[in-house]
């Protein structure tokens, strides 16, 4: 008999892709299946860029428990949903945070609004001193979005959706 492990509340209702085993807040979430490693993203990068990444990741982990998800083109950070991601470039990090509001800040290179409570704020980090209290504030706010706190109404949390067991038609193997 298999023992069933009790998951923490945030992970309890996450749907798991049957192919790549990644967890998502929404059942049958559209995504590109693939298995990538952090080492693949760090390979060949300069020590300065790797140091920027490690400092950024440490700031993300200071927000609370997080899953680091190396994807084909980026490294995402996820609680229930991905709330931040970075791409290691030759001399800098390009990244984004997902906020529940549009936050005007000269350090954001662009802001894309996908819904009234889903705004992707893109930034570039070139030096360690740019990883400051302001970035920590963005990450804390984005972490709450990752926990889907922004979807809670005044009456309480949004109802939990149980994942379906049917195979995803939205899984795109690479």
N, C-alpha and C positions, 0 to 999 in steps of 0.2 A: 504494500500500500504506500502511495506517495504522500508525504507530508505536505500540507499546504502552508506556505509561509505567509504570515500576515504582513502586509505592506503598510508603510506609513500612510496616513490619510491622503497626502498629495499624490502619491503614486498608486493608491488603491484602485482608482477607476481609470487608469491610463490604458489605452488600447496599445497592444504590442503588434507590430507588423510581423506576420508569419515568416517573411523571407529574411529580413535583416535584423529582426528582434528589437528594433528601436521602439521606444514608447512615445505615445502622442496623447494629447488631451482629447482629441477628436477621433472617433472611430473611422477607419478607412482614410486617414489623412493622406492627401496627395504628397508624394515625396519621391526622391530618387534613392533607391536602395543601393547601398554600397557599404563596404567595410574599409574604413580608413583609420590610420593611426596618427596620434600626435607626433610621433617620430617622423612620419612622412612629411608633415607640415614644417617641422623644424629643420629637416635635412637641408644642408647647403645654405642656410640662412646665416647672416652675420651674428657674431656674439651680441652686438648691440641690439639687434632686432629681437633676438631670443630673450634678452634681458627685459626688453619692453613687454614682450608677451608674458613672461613669467610674472612681472610686476602687475600687469593688468589682470591676469588670472588670479593672483593673490587678492586683489581688490574685489574681484567677483566673489571669491570664496568667503570673504569677510562678511558678505551679505547673508549667508546661510548655506545650507546644504545645496549642492548644485551638481548636475551631471555635465561633464565636458563631452561634447559630441563632435569629434573630427568628421567633417563632411568632405566632399570632393574639392570644394573651392574655399572652404572657410572652417573655422573652429567655432562652434556654437556653444552657448551656455544655456542650460535648460533646468527648469524646475518642473512645472506641469507643461509649460510651453517654452520654446526658445525665447529669450528676452534680450540677448546680446550675442554678438559674434565679431570675430576679427579675422582678417586676412593678413598674413605676414608678407610684406613686400620687401624689396631689396634694402630700403633704408628706413622704413617706417611701418606702422600698423594702420590699416584702414579697418574701420569697424562701424558698428551701429548698435544702438540700444532701441528697444521698443518701449515707448511711453504711452500712457493712457491719455495724454494731452499733448498738444503742440507746444513745445518749449522753444521760444526764440532765444538763441544764443549764437554769438558770432563764431563760436568754435564748431558749430554744425555746418558741414559743407552742403548738406541738403536735408530736407525733411519731406518724407512721403506720407501722405495720409491715406490709409486704406479703409478706415471706418472712423466714426466719431470718437472711439476709444482705442484706436490703434494707429500710432504715428511712429514711423521708423526714422530715427535721427542718425545721420551718417557723419562720421568724424574721422580725423586723421591724427595719429600720435607719432611725433617725430623725435621727441626728447623725453627723458624720464621726468623732468619737471612738469610736463603737461599731464602726467598722471597724478592729479592733485585732488583736493577736496571737492572740487566741482564735478570731476569725473566720478568720484565716490558717491556723490549725491545722485547723479544720473543712474548709476548702477543700483543703488538702493531702490529708487523709484521703479526702474525697469524690473528688478527682482520681484517686486510686488505684482507687476504685470505678469511675469512668469508664473507666479502663484495663482494668477487669475483673480486677484483681489479686486481688480477694477470691474469685474463682472458681478460683484455682489451688490444687491439693491439695498435700500434702507430697510426692507423687510427681512433681510437675511441673505444668506448665500444663494446663488442660483442653484436650481435642482441639479443633482448629479445625473449624468447620462451614462447608463451602463453600455459598455462596448458590445458590439455585435461579434459573433464568432465567424461570420462569413468572411471569405477571403477577399482581400482588397483588390479592387480593379484599378486603384490609384497608385499602385506600387510600380515604380519604373526601375527595373534592374539596370545596372551600368556594366 
